[in-house]
């Protein structure tokens, strides 16, 4: 039905597009939850990650383009993860982070699925090249 990388990309799409609405990034010192929508930078980065996953799924016929979009998405998620780590290490005052939430670790799960998708895309590309050599 679908190639295996489509399922990996779909998992990445759900992780970066749906789960941030469910899980808070962290809890602030006053007890309230901090979601990604509270800051425009996080909203833009999660939105770009979701868009890249969706575009990658829709360009299933162009494996090379899919591979490049996967790499860009991995870099984007690494930047997002770096921002989260920076924020937790440098938070002070009333915005101090009292407890990390599951949402803060979503880019890690997304990166894992993107790496698996890129491995599957590379495997498909190598298979096509080997068949072309036989002709």
N, C-alpha and C positions, 0 to 999 in steps of 0.2 A: 504494500500500500504506500507508505511513506518511507523515505530513507531514514536511517537512524539519527542522522544529524538534525533532521527536522524536529524530532522529539526532544533532543537536547536543546535546540534553539527555542522550542516552545516552553520548556522548563525555565530557561533563562528569561523569556518574555514574562512569564507568570511571576518569577521571583522579583524582577525589577519593575514590573508594571502593576501588579496586584497586591503583593504582600507588603509593600511599604505603607499601604493604607490600613493594613490590619495591625502590624506590629510597630510600636513606637521605637524610635532610635535610642532614647534613653529617658530616664526620669530626672527631672530637675530637683534641686534641693528642697523646694517648697512642696514636693509630692506630685506635681502635675507631670503628665507625659509629654514628651517632645516628639512630634511627628515631623516628617521631612517637609511637609507643606509650610512649616513655620519659617523656613528660609528659602529664598528664591534660588540660591546656588544649588541646593540639594534637589529642589524640584526640577530644575533644568537638567541636571546630570542624570537623575533617574528617568526623566522623560526622553533624553537622548539615548540612553541605554535601551529603553523599551522600543524606541523607534528603530534603532539599529538592529535589534533582534527581529522585529517585524519585517523590516526590509530584507534582512538576510533570509528569512523564511520564504518571502515572496519571490526572491531571486534564485529559486532552487535550480534553475537551468544553467545558471552561470556560477559554476563552482569556484572559479578564481575570485570573482567579486564577493561571493559568500565568505571565502576565506579571509579576504582583506577586511570586510566588515566585522568579522569575528575578532580579528586582531585589534581593530579600533575599539571595539566594545570592551575587550579585556583591558586595554589601556584606560578607557573611560572609567571602568569599575575600580581599577587600581587608584586612580585619582580620587574617586569618591571615598574609597577606603582610607586613603591618606588624609583626606579632609576630616573624616570621622576621628581618626587617631589623633590628629593635631588638635581638634576641638576638645577631646576628652583630656588630653595632657595639659592644655593651656586654659581650661575653664576655671574661672574664679568668681567670687562674689555671689550675687543672687542667681546667676545662671550656672552655678556649679552643678556638675553632674553627680547625682548621688548613686545612680545605679544604671548600668548599661542595659539596653534593651536588645531584643532579638533583631530588630530592624538594623542595628549597626553592623551585623554580621551578614546581611543579605548580599552585599557585593562579593563576599568570599564564595558563597554558594553559586552565585551567578558566574563567577570566573571559572569555577570547576566545570560547570556545564558548557561554557563557551570553549574551554580547552578540549573537552571531550568531543564537541561538535567539530572543532577544527581538525582534530585527529581523524574523525570519520570523513570529513571533506577531503583531506589529504589522501586518505586511503582510496576513496572513489576516484580522485584525480590520477593517482598512480595506476589504478586498474584500467582506466580509460587509455592512458598512455601506453600501457603494456599491450592492450588489444590493438592499438594503432600500429605498434611495431610489428605485430604478426601479419598485418596485411601486406 
